[in-house]
Amino acid sequence: MVGETERDGMTWYECEQCGLLFDNRDDALHHEENCDAEEPAYIQ
């Protein structure tokens, strides 16, 4: 499930498995479906 947080006056969507933040909920949902729960090797 994607979490929601507010930072710098913006809403961010967080992958609850690895903690990666997205500014778009759909991107976060798509990522989470394929997340292997490891820290990302790169930032999208």
Secondary structure, DSSP 8 states (H G I E B T S, - for coil): -EEEEEETTEEEEEETTT--EESSHHHHHHHHHT--SS--SS--
